[in-house]
Amino acid sequence: MRFMDPQKIDGGTMAWVSFIGIVINAITAWLFVKDKDKDLNVKSAYLHMAVDAIVSFGVVISGIIIYFTHLYWIDSLVSLIIAIVILRGTWSLLVDSLRLEMDGVPKKIDLDKIRKELLKGQGVLDVHHMHVWALSTTENAITAHIVIDPDYWPVFDALKSDLRHRMEHLDIIHSTFEPEFSEEECKKQDC
């Protein structure tokens, strides 16, 4: 309806106010840029400010065109373009949020690399029932069954400490390991 019956808009005022918005939002986005890849909340704030700066830029252009041409339908066109930019720019944030909410494996985690690192532990023969998920936007956790040689049972506490240290280097802060002797047979319903 806004295309069919565009409303009269003061393009000059619109452009100046939006220009101020560009400056404020760009500076604010710049403050978040350093940590945007480390924390989902910071990324969300960064994207919000960056998109607001882009929106303000679009409104400045729209205001200038309207000021000189009196083509008021330009406002509606720019609004549609801005909506597309916002949807496109925030889609990855939605996907990351759903992954976090559903306890999915964080996208920067390589499960094969983690398994290989756990198998480097002294006396570790196998790893199974391995689950990795994000506790928050900055902390990850792991649970795993560790099959160990019975000779290493007396030093399992030291082995756990070593494995936890290895996991910290792979961005996993919280580790829970359940030991199994290599002679134990894993029942099908448990494995």
N, C-alpha and C positions, 0 to 999 in steps of 0.2 A: 504494500500500500504506500510505503514511503517513496517508492520509485514513481508511482502514478500521481501522488499528491505530495511532492516534497515541501517541507516546511522552510520558511525563510530563516536563514542563519547569518549571524554577523561573522563573516570569515576572518576578519582582522583580529577580533578578540579571541576567536577560537584558535588561531595560529599562535598568538603570543602566549596564551595560557598553556597551550600544548608544548611550546618551546621550553617553557620553565619546567614542565613535566619531564621532558627529555633529559635536561641537565640533572634534575634531582634523581630520577630513576637510574640514569647511567652511572652516576657517582655511587649510588647505593649498590647497584649490581657489581660494580668494580670492587667494592669492599668484600663481596662474597666469592669472587672468582677464584681465589687461592684455594679455598677448602671445598669447592663445589663437588669435587669427585670423591671426597672422603666421607661425606655425610649426606644422607638423603634429605634431611631437613634443610641443610644449607643449600643443597642443589635446588630444592623447591623454592626457597627464598630468592636465590639467584635467578632462576627462570622467571619467577614472578616479576622481579624488577627489570630484567632484560626485556621481557615481553612488553611490560608497561612502557619502557623507553621506545620500543619499536612502534607500539600503538600510538604513542605521542608523536612520533615522527610522521606516521601516516596521517594523523589529524592535522599536523602543521601543513603538510602538502595539500591536504583537502581544504583547509582554511584559506590558503593562498589562492588555490584555484577558484574557490567560491568567491573570494574577495574580488578577483579580477573579472570573472566570467558570469557570476550569478547563476551558475549551474548547480542548484542546490541538491540535485540527485547524486552528486559526487559524494556527499556525506554518506549516503546509503551504500554506495559501491565500496567505499573505503571501509565501512563497517563490516561488510561481508568478507573483504580481504583480511581484515584484522582477525575476524573469527577463525578463518582458515589457518592463519599463522599461529594463533593461540592453540588450536587443536593439534596442529602438527608439532609444535614446540613442547607440549606437555604430555604427549602420548607416552614417551619413554618414562616419564615420571610416574604415570599411572601403572605401567607394566612393572617397574621396580617396586612400587608400593604394594601391588598385588603379590609379587614374589615374596616380599618381606612378611606380609600378612598370612600367607599360606605356608610359611616355613619352608619355602623352596631353597634350593642350593643357591647361594649368592653367585652372581654371574662372574665374578673375578676368581672364584674358587675352582681349582682343577682337581677333581677327585682322583684321577690316576696319579698325579704328582703326590697327593697326600698319602695314598696307599703305598706308593714306592718309598716314601719317606718313613712311614711306619714300619715297613719291612726291613729297613736298615737298622732297627733297634736290635741290640744284642740278645739273641735267644728267641726273637720273633720269627715264627714259621709261617704264619698266615694271618690275614686280616679279613673279617667279614662283618656283616651287619653294620656297616659304616654309614652313619647319617651325619650330614653337615647342614647346618641352617644358621640363619642370622638371628641373634638375640635382639639386636637393635640395628640401627643404621651404621654403627661403628664396631660392633662386636659379633664374632661368630663362635659357634660351638660345634663340638663333635662328640659322638658316642660311637664306640666300636668294640667288637669282640676281638681280642688279641690271642691268637693261639701261640703258646710259648712252650719251649722245650722244658720238660720237668726239672732239668738241672738248674734252670734259672728261676724256679719258683722262690727260693729263699731271697733272691735279690729283686723281686718284682717291684718293690717300692722304688728302688733306684731306676729300674727300667721305666716305670710310669713317669718318673721325674724327667728322664731323658726324652721320652715320647712327647710329653707336654711341652718341653723346651723346643723340640723340633716343630711342633704345631704352631707355637708362637711365631716362628719365623715364616710360617705360611698364612699368617693373619687369622689364626684361630686361638682365641684367648681362653675359652673354657673347654676342658677335655675330660671325658669320662671313658675309662677303658675297663672292660670286663675280661678278666683273664680266663683262658681255657687251656688245660694241658693238651699236649699234642696227642696223648693216648685217648683222650675223651672222644667219644663219637658224637658228633652233632646230630641230634634228632631232626628229622625232616621238618617237623612243625616248628622247630626253634631256629632253623637256619634260613 
